[in-house]
Amino acid sequence: MGANSSSISELPENEYLKKLSGAEPISENDPFWNQLLSFRFTTPTNSADLKLLEEATISVCKSLVEKNPRTGNLGSLIKVFLSRTKELKISAECQNHLFIWQAHNALFIICCLLKVFISRMSEEELQIHFTYEEKAPGSYGTECEDLIEELLCCLIQLIVEIPLLDITYSISLEAVTTLIVFLSCQLFHKEILRESIIHKYLMHGRCLPYTSRLVKTLLYNFIRQERSPPPGTHVFQQQTDGGGLLYGIASGVATGLWTVFTLGGVGSKPTPQLEQCSPLANQSLLLLLVLANLTDSPDTPNPYRQAIMSFKNTQDSTAFSSSNPHAFQINFNSLYTALCEQQKSDQATLLLYMLLHQNGNVRTYVLARTDIENLVLPILEILYHVEERNSHHVYMALIILLILTEDDGFNRSIHEVILKNITWYAERVLTEISLGSLLILVVIRTIQYNMTRTRDKYLHTNCLAALANMSAQFRSLHQYAAQRIISLFSLLSKKHNKVLEQATQSLRGSLSSNDSPLPDYAQDLNVIEEVIRMMLEIINSCLTNSLHHNPNLVYALLYKRDLFEQFRTHPSFQDIMQNIDLVISFFSSRLEQAGAELSVERVLEIIKQGAVALPKDRLRKFPELKFKYVEEEQPEEFFIPYVWSLVYNSAVALYWNPHDIQLFTMDSG
């Protein structure tokens, strides 16, 4: 990049960058800007490339940080960009490559500089760099605020108004990325930002009327998953001679044109991963999540969150509520398809969680879909591959299941969906199984993984809550799912006995020695007994509500009947054991009457006949098991660091020095 420069190492000595960061003010009308902005450059598409770029230009940035309060050159650059964006929509419609090209280059430089500025100073200090006015040096305040607000508003207008074409893809992506950079001040604070100059501008004033259009555009960017056009096509229409008309025009405009500069871009083969993804969709989703999780201001709730909570289907003809000015309509079918296809990423799972939890229109639509397996299967895959996922992604997937299982219609319908050959489930070949049985298998597997590895009570609780919500609607459980339910109970029983034995031995040891403190086995025992109680309630709920629909569960129960013997007289389980004990006794008696050496098929036949014969009034009724997901108090303490860890770890378009990050530790992302 730069006149006669052909490598990154030469950037610090580039004459245009040195002049921009120098001690002399540059008027916004100076021909210098045409020269500075006339470079042909493929925007880096991953953080590794951007790291190289930042390391090469850090000396330039430091110089600008030092001298800009006196020269105002950053403000002049921003004003040049603002002036060029006024005709951007017409330029796109007229295919004016040159105009869009220079506007993109201006924004790219602004974004790179802004990222360094924000990482090195407070918002108040940042304001100083927007205040310079040559005619009245020292007149700070409103000029600064207006220029920041004008740039933010311009970026939003660019995103929502400029049509997405090959020639506008890069500038649209850069606008989204620059907004993320503007908001990145949160990364450099340990505490959650509850008051911010940038937040104020985005949630009030000139930016506010664009709220619903911005959210809608970002959602559609995610839905469409438009791939980046081939490198170079968004700027130059290449000709066979390697030149091109626009390249010639640009050379005429910019004497001393910056040499073509590449960071894994023009002329190099993109990685398969980048070929398969859409940088604009990825960045749009990250920006949407950042905006949705901005803290409410003292006088106004977050308008972006309001927009996400209230948008409706394009087929919904009911009137909008006057209480929410940010509501809009979007195609739910397209949104549903995108959500189903993109669940491998944390950010898509977080978006699905937000929509199901906060937007009643989306939740109702999703629960009414007849192809719910397209959404549930990717969520189950996340849980199944728990070892490969970060804990936050697993939590989000689990909470999504919990929200879905709050609906009885969902709990019934999943047992009617029959799946063939689930290839990713490795423990056993599943040639045919219902979605409901598969869900049970994966949740139980998650519980067992948690018992042996992470031992997270919160994860246990949510897994069991989802099973409990479904239990009354269990239908035609697959024999393997029924076995795993009882196997989990067996594992819990063994763990209970082990903890009980350890507590007893510890108590005996304490009688002979008062020196060492006792381990808190009572707490461990209390936790394990809570989980056992929950499992017994789940089994009981299935037996009392749908016994005749689940012969495989009764079979598994009878096969492992000895497991339950020790809990019959236990004070914590006596009540819930009554029904289970009755079912075991009733069916054991019928099997004894049928004789010995019974085949599996004959046993199941006797169970089915017995299920009809067993008087329902003999089973004691317990309150229905229903658990509802409730977001914890101050959810921003969890979600804001989580969202920014996703931004930080995204391989597309941004890089921050890990030593500068304050919001989270590097291993929390």
C-alpha positions as CSV (number, residue, x, y, z in Angstrom):
1,M,0.0,0.0,0.0
2,G,1.4,3.4,-0.9
3,A,3.3,5.0,-3.8
4,N,5.9,2.6,-5.0
5,S,5.3,0.3,-2.0
6,S,4.9,-3.4,-2.6
7,S,4.9,-4.9,0.9
8,I,3.5,-4.3,4.3
9,S,6.9,-3.5,5.8
10,E,7.0,-0.3,3.6
11,L,3.8,1.2,5.0
12,P,5.3,3.2,7.8
13,E,7.4,5.1,5.3
14,N,4.4,5.7,2.9
15,E,4.4,9.4,2.1
16,Y,0.6,9.8,2.2
17,L,0.2,8.1,5.5
18,K,3.1,10.2,6.9
19,K,1.4,13.4,5.7
20,L,-2.0,12.3,7.2
21,S,-0.3,11.7,10.6
22,G,2.1,14.7,10.3
23,A,2.1,18.1,12.0
24,E,0.5,20.0,9.1
25,P,-3.3,20.4,9.0
26,I,-4.9,19.2,5.7
27,S,-8.0,21.0,4.5
28,E,-10.9,18.8,3.5
29,N,-10.7,20.4,0.0
30,D,-7.1,19.5,-0.5
31,P,-6.3,17.3,-3.6
32,F,-4.3,15.2,-1.2
33,W,-7.4,13.2,-0.4
34,N,-7.9,12.0,-4.0
35,Q,-4.3,10.8,-3.8
36,L,-4.7,9.1,-0.4
37,L,-7.9,7.4,-1.3
38,S,-6.9,6.1,-4.7
39,F,-5.5,2.8,-3.7
40,R,-6.6,-0.6,-4.9
41,F,-6.8,-2.8,-1.9
42,T,-8.7,-5.9,-0.9
43,T,-10.0,-5.4,2.6
44,P,-8.6,-8.1,4.9
45,T,-11.1,-10.8,5.6
46,N,-9.6,-12.3,8.7
47,S,-8.0,-11.2,12.0
48,A,-4.6,-12.6,11.1
49,D,-4.3,-10.3,8.1
50,L,-5.6,-7.3,10.1
51,K,-3.0,-8.1,12.8
52,L,-0.2,-7.8,10.1
53,L,-1.7,-4.5,8.9
54,E,-2.1,-3.0,12.4
55,E,1.5,-3.9,13.4
56,A,2.8,-2.3,10.2
57,T,0.8,0.9,10.7
58,I,1.0,1.3,14.5
59,S,3.7,4.0,14.2
60,V,1.5,6.0,11.9
61,C,-1.5,5.7,14.2
62,K,0.6,6.7,17.2
63,S,1.8,9.8,15.4
64,L,-1.8,10.7,14.5
65,V,-3.0,10.2,18.1
66,E,-0.3,12.6,19.2
67,K,-0.7,15.3,16.5
68,N,-4.4,15.1,15.5
69,P,-5.7,17.3,18.3
70,R,-3.7,20.1,16.7
71,T,-4.1,19.3,13.1
72,G,-7.7,17.9,13.0
73,N,-6.7,15.6,10.1
74,L,-8.9,12.8,11.4
75,G,-11.9,15.1,11.3
76,S,-11.0,16.3,7.8
77,L,-10.8,12.7,6.6
78,I,-14.3,12.0,8.2
79,K,-15.7,15.1,6.5
80,V,-14.3,14.0,3.1
81,F,-16.0,10.6,3.7
82,L,-19.3,12.3,4.7
83,S,-19.3,14.5,1.6
84,R,-18.7,11.5,-0.7
85,T,-21.4,9.4,0.8
86,K,-24.1,11.9,-0.1
87,E,-24.1,10.6,-3.7
88,L,-23.4,7.0,-2.8
89,K,-26.9,5.7,-3.5
90,I,-27.0,7.3,-7.0
91,S,-23.4,6.0,-7.6
92,A,-24.6,2.4,-6.8
93,E,-27.6,2.8,-9.2
94,C,-25.4,4.2,-11.9
95,Q,-22.6,1.6,-11.3
96,N,-20.1,4.4,-10.5
97,H,-17.3,2.2,-9.4
98,L,-14.7,4.9,-8.9
99,F,-16.9,7.0,-6.5
100,I,-17.8,3.9,-4.4
101,W,-14.2,2.8,-4.4
102,Q,-12.9,6.0,-2.9
103,A,-15.7,6.2,-0.4
104,H,-14.9,2.7,0.7
105,N,-11.2,3.4,1.0
106,A,-11.9,6.5,3.2
107,L,-14.1,4.4,5.5
108,F,-11.5,1.6,5.7
109,I,-8.9,4.1,6.8
110,I,-11.3,5.7,9.3
111,C,-12.2,2.3,10.7
112,C,-8.5,1.2,11.2
113,L,-7.6,4.6,12.9
114,L,-10.8,4.6,15.0
115,K,-10.0,1.1,16.4
116,V,-6.6,2.2,17.5
117,F,-7.9,5.5,19.0
118,I,-10.7,3.7,21.0
119,S,-8.3,1.1,22.3
120,R,-6.0,3.8,23.6
121,M,-8.2,6.5,25.1
122,S,-11.5,7.2,26.8
123,E,-14.6,8.4,25.0
124,E,-14.0,11.9,26.4
125,E,-10.5,11.9,25.0
126,L,-11.8,10.6,21.7
127,Q,-14.1,13.6,21.5
128,I,-11.1,15.9,21.4
129,H,-10.0,14.3,18.2
130,F,-13.3,15.3,16.6
131,T,-13.2,18.9,17.8
132,Y,-10.6,20.7,15.6
133,E,-11.9,23.7,13.7
134,E,-9.3,25.7,12.0
135,K,-11.3,29.0,12.2
136,A,-11.9,28.5,15.9
137,P,-9.4,26.3,17.7
138,G,-10.5,25.4,21.1
139,S,-14.2,25.5,20.4
140,Y,-14.9,22.0,21.7
141,G,-18.2,20.3,22.6
142,T,-21.0,20.6,20.2
143,E,-18.9,20.5,17.0
144,C,-17.3,17.3,18.3
145,E,-20.6,15.7,19.3
146,D,-22.3,16.7,16.0
147,L,-19.4,15.2,13.9
148,I,-19.5,11.9,15.9
149,E,-23.3,11.8,15.6
150,E,-23.1,12.7,11.9
151,L,-20.7,9.9,11.2
152,L,-22.8,7.3,13.1
153,C,-25.9,8.4,11.4
154,C,-24.2,8.3,8.0
155,L,-23.0,4.7,8.6
156,I,-26.5,3.6,9.5
157,Q,-28.0,5.3,6.5
158,L,-25.3,3.6,4.3
159,I,-26.3,0.2,5.7
160,V,-30.1,0.6,5.3
161,E,-30.3,2.7,2.1
162,I,-27.4,1.5,-0.2
163,P,-28.5,-1.5,-2.3
164,L,-26.4,-4.6,-1.8
165,L,-24.5,-5.2,-5.1
166,D,-21.1,-6.6,-5.9
167,I,-19.7,-3.1,-6.1
168,T,-21.3,-2.0,-2.7
169,Y,-20.6,-5.2,-0.8
170,S,-17.3,-4.1,0.6
171,I,-18.5,-0.6,1.7
172,S,-21.6,-2.1,3.3
173,L,-19.4,-4.6,5.2
174,E,-17.0,-1.8,6.2
175,A,-19.9,0.3,7.5
176,V,-21.2,-2.5,9.7
177,T,-17.6,-3.2,11.0
178,T,-17.0,0.5,11.8
179,L,-20.2,0.6,13.9
180,I,-18.9,-2.4,15.8
181,V,-15.6,-0.6,16.3
182,F,-17.4,2.5,17.6
183,L,-19.1,0.3,20.2
184,S,-15.9,-1.6,21.1
185,C,-15.1,0.8,23.9
186,Q,-16.8,-1.8,26.1
187,L,-13.9,-4.2,25.5
188,F,-11.5,-1.9,27.3
189,H,-13.6,-1.7,30.5
190,K,-13.9,-4.4,33.2
191,E,-17.3,-3.1,34.2
192,I,-20.4,-3.1,32.0
193,L,-20.8,0.4,30.4
194,R,-24.1,1.9,31.5
195,E,-23.4,5.4,30.3
196,S,-21.6,6.0,27.0
197,I,-21.4,8.8,24.5
198,I,-21.7,6.4,21.6
199,H,-24.6,4.6,23.1
200,K,-26.4,7.9,23.7
201,Y,-26.1,8.9,20.0
202,L,-27.3,5.5,18.8
203,M,-30.3,5.4,21.1
204,H,-31.4,9.0,20.8
205,G,-31.4,11.9,18.4
206,R,-30.8,11.5,14.7
207,C,-30.0,7.8,14.8
208,L,-33.2,6.8,16.6
209,P,-35.6,7.0,13.6
210,Y,-33.5,4.4,11.8
211,T,-33.7,1.8,14.6
212,S,-36.2,-0.6,13.0
213,R,-34.7,-0.2,9.5
214,L,-31.2,-1.0,10.9
215,V,-32.4,-4.1,12.8
216,K,-34.4,-5.3,9.8
217,T,-31.4,-4.8,7.4
218,L,-29.0,-6.6,9.7
219,L,-31.5,-9.5,10.0
220,Y,-31.9,-9.7,6.3
221,N,-28.1,-9.6,5.8
222,F,-28.0,-12.6,8.2
223,I,-30.9,-14.4,6.3
224,R,-29.5,-13.9,2.8
225,Q,-25.9,-15.0,3.7
226,E,-24.6,-13.2,0.6
227,R,-21.1,-14.3,-0.1
228,S,-18.3,-11.8,-0.7
229,P,-17.9,-11.2,-4.4
230,P,-14.6,-12.4,-5.9
231,P,-11.7,-10.2,-4.8
232,G,-11.3,-7.1,-7.0
233,T,-14.7,-7.3,-8.7
234,H,-16.3,-4.8,-6.4
235,V,-13.8,-2.2,-7.6
236,F,-12.5,-3.0,-11.0
237,Q,-13.9,-4.7,-14.0
238,Q,-10.8,-6.5,-15.1
239,Q,-9.9,-6.8,-18.7
240,T,-7.8,-9.4,-20.4
241,D,-4.8,-7.1,-20.5
242,G,-4.8,-6.9,-16.7
243,G,-5.6,-3.2,-16.7
244,G,-9.1,-2.0,-16.9
245,L,-10.8,1.3,-17.7
246,L,-11.4,2.4,-14.2
247,Y,-7.9,1.6,-13.2
248,G,-6.7,4.0,-15.9
249,I,-9.1,6.7,-14.8
250,A,-8.0,6.3,-11.2
251,S,-4.3,6.6,-12.3
252,G,-5.2,9.9,-14.0
253,V,-6.9,11.2,-10.9
254,A,-4.2,10.1,-8.5
255,T,-0.8,11.1,-9.5
256,G,1.5,8.7,-7.6
257,L,-1.3,6.1,-7.3
258,W,-0.9,3.6,-4.4
259,T,0.4,0.3,-5.7
260,V,-1.9,-2.6,-5.7
261,F,-1.6,-4.2,-2.3
262,T,-2.8,-7.6,-1.2
263,L,-3.4,-9.2,2.2
264,G,-4.5,-12.7,1.2
265,G,-6.8,-11.1,-1.3
266,V,-6.3,-10.3,-5.0
267,G,-4.5,-13.1,-6.8
268,S,-4.5,-15.5,-3.8
269,K,-6.8,-18.4,-3.3
270,P,-9.2,-17.9,-0.4
271,T,-9.5,-20.6,2.2
272,P,-12.4,-23.1,1.9
273,Q,-13.8,-21.7,5.2
274,L,-13.9,-18.2,3.8
275,E,-15.5,-19.4,0.5
276,Q,-18.3,-20.9,2.5
277,C,-19.2,-18.0,4.7
278,S,-20.6,-14.5,4.3
279,P,-18.5,-11.8,6.0
280,L,-21.4,-9.4,5.8
281,A,-23.8,-11.8,7.3
282,N,-21.4,-12.6,10.1
283,Q,-20.6,-9.0,11.0
284,S,-24.3,-8.0,10.7
285,L,-25.3,-10.6,13.2
286,L,-22.5,-9.6,15.6
287,L,-23.6,-5.9,15.3
288,L,-27.2,-6.9,15.9
289,L,-26.3,-8.8,19.1
290,V,-24.1,-5.9,20.3
291,L,-26.9,-3.4,19.8
292,A,-29.6,-5.7,21.3
293,N,-27.5,-6.0,24.5
294,L,-26.7,-2.3,25.0
295,T,-27.8,-1.4,28.5
296,D,-31.0,0.7,28.9
297,S,-30.5,4.4,29.4
298,P,-32.0,5.9,32.6
299,D,-34.9,7.4,30.7
300,T,-35.4,5.1,27.7
301,P,-35.3,1.3,27.2
302,N,-32.9,0.0,24.5
303,P,-34.8,0.7,21.2
304,Y,-32.8,-2.1,19.3
305,R,-34.0,-4.6,21.9
306,Q,-37.5,-3.3,21.6
307,A,-37.4,-3.7,17.8
308,I,-36.1,-7.3,18.2
309,M,-38.8,-8.1,20.8
310,S,-41.7,-6.8,18.6
311,F,-41.2,-7.5,14.9
312,K,-43.8,-9.5,13.1
313,N,-44.2,-11.8,10.2
314,T,-44.9,-10.2,6.8
315,Q,-48.0,-12.4,6.6
316,D,-49.3,-10.9,9.9
317,S,-51.9,-8.3,9.0
318,T,-52.7,-7.2,12.6
319,A,-52.0,-3.6,13.5
320,F,-48.8,-2.6,15.2
321,S,-49.0,-1.5,18.9
322,S,-48.7,2.3,19.2
323,S,-46.6,1.7,22.3
324,N,-43.7,0.5,20.2
325,P,-42.6,2.8,17.4
326,H,-39.7,0.4,16.4
327,A,-41.8,-2.6,15.3
328,F,-41.5,-3.8,11.7
329,Q,-42.3,-6.9,9.6
330,I,-39.9,-9.6,8.2
331,N,-40.3,-12.8,6.3
332,F,-40.5,-15.5,9.1
333,N,-40.1,-18.4,6.7
334,S,-36.8,-17.0,5.5
335,L,-35.7,-16.2,9.0
336,Y,-36.6,-19.7,10.2
337,T,-34.6,-21.3,7.3
338,A,-31.5,-19.2,8.1
339,L,-31.7,-20.0,11.8
340,C,-31.9,-23.8,11.0
341,E,-28.9,-23.6,8.7
342,Q,-26.6,-21.5,10.8
343,Q,-26.7,-23.1,14.3
344,K,-23.1,-24.2,14.2
345,S,-22.1,-20.7,15.2
346,D,-22.5,-19.3,18.7
347,Q,-23.9,-16.1,17.4
348,A,-26.7,-17.8,15.5
349,T,-27.7,-19.9,18.5
350,L,-27.6,-16.7,20.7
351,L,-29.9,-15.0,18.2
352,L,-32.3,-17.9,18.2
353,Y,-32.4,-17.8,22.0
354,M,-33.1,-14.1,22.0
355,L,-35.9,-14.4,19.5
356,L,-37.6,-17.4,21.3
357,H,-37.2,-15.7,24.7
358,Q,-38.1,-12.2,23.8
359,N,-40.3,-12.2,20.7
360,G,-43.6,-13.9,21.2
361,N,-44.4,-13.7,17.5
362,V,-41.3,-15.7,16.6
363,R,-41.9,-18.2,19.3
364,T,-45.5,-18.8,18.2
365,Y,-44.4,-19.2,14.6
366,V,-41.6,-21.6,15.4
367,L,-43.8,-23.8,17.6
368,A,-46.4,-24.0,14.8
369,R,-43.9,-25.3,12.2
370,T,-44.4,-28.8,11.0
371,D,-40.7,-29.2,10.2
372,I,-39.5,-28.5,13.8
373,E,-36.9,-31.2,13.4
374,N,-34.9,-28.8,11.1
375,L,-34.4,-26.5,14.1
376,V,-34.1,-29.1,16.9
377,L,-31.6,-31.4,15.3
378,P,-28.8,-28.7,15.0
379,I,-29.4,-27.8,18.6
380,L,-29.1,-31.4,19.6
381,E,-25.9,-31.7,17.7
382,I,-24.4,-28.8,19.7
383,L,-25.2,-30.6,22.9
384,Y,-24.0,-33.9,21.6
385,H,-20.6,-32.4,20.7
386,V,-20.4,-30.8,24.1
387,E,-16.7,-31.5,24.4
388,E,-16.0,-29.4,21.3
389,R,-18.2,-26.4,22.3
390,N,-17.6,-23.6,24.7
391,S,-19.8,-23.7,27.8
392,H,-21.9,-20.6,26.8
393,H,-22.8,-22.2,23.5
394,V,-24.0,-25.3,25.3
395,Y,-26.0,-23.2,27.8
396,M,-27.8,-21.3,25.0
397,A,-28.6,-24.6,23.2
398,L,-30.0,-26.1,26.4
399,I,-32.0,-23.1,27.3
400,I,-33.5,-23.1,23.8
401,L,-34.7,-26.7,24.4
402,L,-36.1,-25.7,27.8
403,I,-38.1,-22.8,26.2
404,L,-39.4,-25.1,23.5
405,T,-40.4,-27.8,26.0
406,E,-42.6,-25.3,27.9
407,D,-45.1,-25.9,25.1
408,D,-47.2,-29.1,25.3
409,G,-47.8,-29.1,21.6
410,F,-44.1,-29.2,21.0
411,N,-43.7,-32.1,23.5
412,R,-46.4,-34.1,21.7
413,S,-45.3,-33.4,18.2
414,I,-41.6,-34.4,18.6
415,H,-42.7,-38.0,19.3
416,E,-44.6,-38.0,16.0
417,V,-41.5,-37.0,13.9
418,I,-39.7,-40.2,12.8
419,L,-36.0,-39.8,11.9
420,K,-33.8,-42.2,9.9
421,N,-30.1,-42.9,10.3
422,I,-28.8,-40.3,12.7
423,T,-25.2,-40.5,11.6
424,W,-23.7,-38.1,14.2
425,Y,-24.9,-40.2,17.1
426,A,-22.0,-42.6,17.6
427,E,-22.9,-44.6,20.8
428,R,-25.4,-46.7,18.9
429,V,-26.7,-47.2,15.4
430,L,-30.1,-45.4,15.3
431,T,-31.8,-46.5,12.0
432,E,-35.2,-45.2,13.1
433,I,-36.1,-43.1,16.1
434,S,-38.5,-40.4,17.0
435,L,-37.2,-36.8,17.5
436,G,-38.6,-37.0,21.1
437,S,-36.6,-40.1,21.9
438,L,-33.4,-38.6,20.3
439,L,-33.9,-35.4,22.4
440,I,-34.1,-37.5,25.6
441,L,-30.9,-39.4,24.6
442,V,-28.9,-36.3,24.0
443,V,-30.1,-34.5,27.1
444,I,-29.3,-37.6,29.3
445,R,-25.9,-37.8,27.6
446,T,-25.3,-34.2,28.5
447,I,-26.2,-34.9,32.1
448,Q,-23.8,-37.8,32.3
449,Y,-21.0,-35.8,30.7
450,N,-21.6,-33.0,33.2
451,M,-21.5,-35.5,36.1
452,T,-18.1,-36.8,35.2
453,R,-16.5,-33.5,33.8
454,T,-17.8,-30.1,34.6
455,R,-20.2,-30.9,37.6
456,D,-22.2,-27.7,36.9
457,K,-25.4,-27.7,39.0
458,Y,-27.0,-25.1,36.7
459,L,-26.5,-27.3,33.6
460,H,-28.0,-30.3,35.5
461,T,-31.0,-28.3,36.6
462,N,-31.8,-27.1,33.1
463,C,-31.3,-30.6,31.6
464,L,-33.7,-32.2,34.1
465,A,-36.2,-29.3,33.7
466,A,-36.4,-30.0,30.0
467,L,-36.9,-33.7,30.6
468,A,-39.5,-32.9,33.3
469,N,-41.5,-30.7,30.9
470,M,-41.6,-33.4,28.3
471,S,-42.3,-36.4,30.7
472,A,-46.1,-36.3,30.7
473,Q,-46.1,-36.3,26.9
474,F,-43.5,-39.2,26.5
475,R,-44.9,-41.3,23.7
476,S,-43.6,-44.6,22.2
477,L,-40.1,-44.2,23.7
478,H,-37.4,-45.9,21.8
479,Q,-36.1,-48.9,23.7
480,Y,-32.6,-47.3,23.9
481,A,-34.1,-44.0,25.2
482,A,-36.0,-46.0,27.9
483,Q,-32.8,-47.9,28.8
484,R,-30.8,-44.6,29.1
485,I,-33.4,-43.1,31.5
486,I,-33.0,-46.1,33.8
487,S,-29.2,-46.2,33.3
488,L,-29.0,-42.5,34.4
489,F,-30.9,-43.4,37.5
490,S,-28.5,-46.3,38.1
491,L,-25.6,-43.9,37.8
492,L,-27.1,-41.5,40.2
493,S,-27.9,-44.3,42.6
494,K,-24.3,-45.5,42.6
495,K,-23.1,-41.9,43.1
496,H,-25.5,-41.5,46.0
497,N,-24.2,-44.7,47.7
498,K,-20.6,-43.6,47.2
499,V,-21.1,-40.2,48.7
500,L,-23.0,-41.8,51.6
501,E,-20.2,-44.2,52.2
502,Q,-17.6,-41.3,52.1
503,A,-19.7,-39.3,54.5
504,T,-19.9,-42.2,56.9
505,Q,-16.2,-43.0,56.8
506,S,-15.4,-39.3,57.2
507,L,-17.6,-39.1,60.3
508,R,-15.9,-42.2,61.8
509,G,-12.5,-40.6,61.1
510,S,-13.5,-37.4,62.8
511,L,-14.3,-39.2,66.1
512,S,-10.6,-40.2,66.4
513,S,-9.1,-36.9,65.2
514,N,-10.1,-33.3,65.6
515,D,-7.3,-31.8,63.6
516,S,-8.5,-31.9,60.0
517,P,-11.7,-30.2,58.8
518,L,-14.5,-32.4,57.4
519,P,-15.3,-32.3,53.7
520,D,-18.9,-31.0,53.1
521,Y,-20.4,-34.4,52.2
522,A,-23.8,-33.2,53.5
523,Q,-24.0,-30.6,50.7
524,D,-22.9,-33.2,48.1
525,L,-25.5,-35.7,49.4
526,N,-28.2,-33.0,49.3
527,V,-27.4,-32.1,45.7
528,I,-27.4,-35.8,44.5
529,E,-30.6,-36.5,46.3
530,E,-32.3,-33.5,44.6
531,V,-31.3,-34.9,41.3
532,I,-32.5,-38.4,42.2
533,R,-35.8,-36.9,43.3
534,M,-36.1,-35.1,40.0
535,M,-35.4,-38.3,38.1
536,L,-38.0,-40.3,40.1
537,E,-40.6,-37.5,39.4
538,I,-39.8,-37.7,35.7
539,I,-40.3,-41.5,35.6
540,N,-43.5,-41.1,37.8
541,S,-44.9,-38.4,35.5
542,C,-44.5,-40.7,32.5
543,L,-46.1,-43.6,34.3
544,T,-49.1,-41.7,35.6
545,N,-49.8,-39.8,32.3
546,S,-48.8,-42.1,29.5
547,L,-48.1,-45.6,30.9
548,H,-49.9,-47.4,28.0
549,H,-47.9,-45.4,25.5
550,N,-44.5,-46.5,26.9
551,P,-44.1,-50.3,27.2
552,N,-40.3,-49.9,26.6
553,L,-39.9,-47.8,29.8
554,V,-41.9,-50.3,31.8
555,Y,-39.7,-53.1,30.4
556,A,-36.5,-51.2,31.4
557,L,-38.0,-50.4,34.8
558,L,-38.8,-54.1,35.5
559,Y,-35.4,-55.2,34.2
560,K,-33.6,-52.9,36.7
561,R,-36.2,-53.2,39.5
562,D,-33.6,-53.9,42.2
563,L,-32.2,-50.3,41.7
564,F,-35.3,-48.8,43.3
565,E,-35.5,-51.1,46.4
566,Q,-33.2,-48.9,48.5
567,F,-35.3,-45.8,47.9
568,R,-38.7,-47.3,48.9
569,T,-38.3,-46.4,52.6
570,H,-36.0,-43.4,52.1
571,P,-37.8,-40.4,53.7
572,S,-36.9,-38.1,50.8
573,F,-38.4,-40.4,48.2
574,Q,-41.2,-42.5,49.9
575,D,-44.1,-40.5,48.4
576,I,-42.9,-40.5,44.8
577,M,-41.8,-44.2,45.0
578,Q,-45.4,-45.3,45.7
579,N,-46.5,-45.2,42.1
580,I,-43.2,-46.7,40.8
581,D,-43.4,-49.5,43.4
582,L,-47.0,-50.2,42.4
583,V,-46.2,-50.4,38.7
584,I,-43.2,-52.7,39.4
585,S,-45.3,-55.0,41.6
586,F,-48.3,-55.1,39.3
587,F,-46.3,-56.0,36.2
588,S,-43.9,-58.4,38.0
589,S,-47.0,-60.3,39.2
590,R,-48.4,-60.6,35.7
591,L,-45.0,-61.8,34.3
592,E,-44.7,-64.4,37.1
593,Q,-48.2,-65.7,36.2
594,A,-47.1,-66.0,32.5
595,G,-44.3,-68.4,33.4
596,A,-40.5,-68.5,33.0
597,E,-38.3,-68.2,29.9
598,L,-40.3,-65.4,28.3
599,S,-39.0,-63.8,25.1
600,V,-38.6,-60.0,24.9
601,E,-41.6,-59.8,22.5
602,R,-43.8,-61.8,24.9
603,V,-42.8,-59.6,27.9
604,L,-43.7,-56.5,25.9
605,E,-47.0,-58.0,24.9
606,I,-47.8,-58.8,28.6
607,I,-46.8,-55.2,29.5
608,K,-49.1,-53.7,26.8
609,Q,-52.0,-55.9,28.0
610,G,-51.3,-55.0,31.6
611,A,-51.2,-51.3,30.9
612,V,-54.8,-51.5,29.7
613,A,-55.8,-53.6,32.7
614,L,-54.2,-51.4,35.4
615,P,-56.8,-49.2,37.0
616,K,-55.7,-45.6,36.6
617,D,-57.2,-44.5,39.9
618,R,-54.6,-46.7,41.7
619,L,-51.9,-44.4,40.7
620,R,-51.5,-41.3,42.9
621,K,-51.7,-38.0,41.2
622,F,-48.9,-35.5,41.7
623,P,-48.7,-31.9,40.6
624,E,-47.8,-31.5,36.9
625,L,-44.1,-31.1,36.3
626,K,-43.7,-27.7,34.6
627,F,-40.5,-25.6,34.6
628,K,-40.3,-22.2,32.9
629,Y,-37.1,-20.5,31.9
630,V,-36.5,-17.3,33.8
631,E,-33.7,-15.0,32.9
632,E,-31.4,-14.2,35.8
633,E,-31.3,-10.7,37.3
634,Q,-28.9,-8.4,35.6
635,P,-28.5,-10.6,32.5
636,E,-26.2,-8.1,30.9
637,E,-23.5,-9.2,33.3
638,F,-23.5,-12.5,31.3
639,F,-24.6,-11.5,27.8
640,I,-22.5,-8.4,27.2
641,P,-19.1,-10.2,27.9
642,Y,-20.4,-13.2,25.9
643,V,-21.3,-11.2,22.9
644,W,-18.1,-9.3,22.9
645,S,-16.1,-12.5,23.2
646,L,-17.9,-13.7,20.0
647,V,-16.9,-10.4,18.3
648,Y,-13.3,-10.8,19.6
649,N,-13.0,-14.4,18.5
650,S,-14.6,-13.9,15.1
651,A,-12.1,-14.6,12.4
652,V,-13.7,-12.0,10.1
653,A,-12.6,-8.4,9.7
654,L,-11.4,-7.4,13.2
655,Y,-8.4,-7.8,15.4
656,W,-7.6,-6.4,18.8
657,N,-4.5,-6.9,20.9
658,P,-5.4,-9.4,23.6
659,H,-3.3,-7.5,26.1
660,D,-5.6,-4.5,25.8
661,I,-8.8,-6.4,26.5
662,Q,-10.3,-5.7,30.0
663,L,-13.9,-7.1,29.7
664,F,-13.0,-10.8,29.9
665,T,-10.0,-13.0,30.3
666,M,-8.7,-14.7,27.1
667,D,-9.9,-18.1,28.2
668,S,-13.5,-17.0,28.8
669,G,-14.2,-16.5,25.1
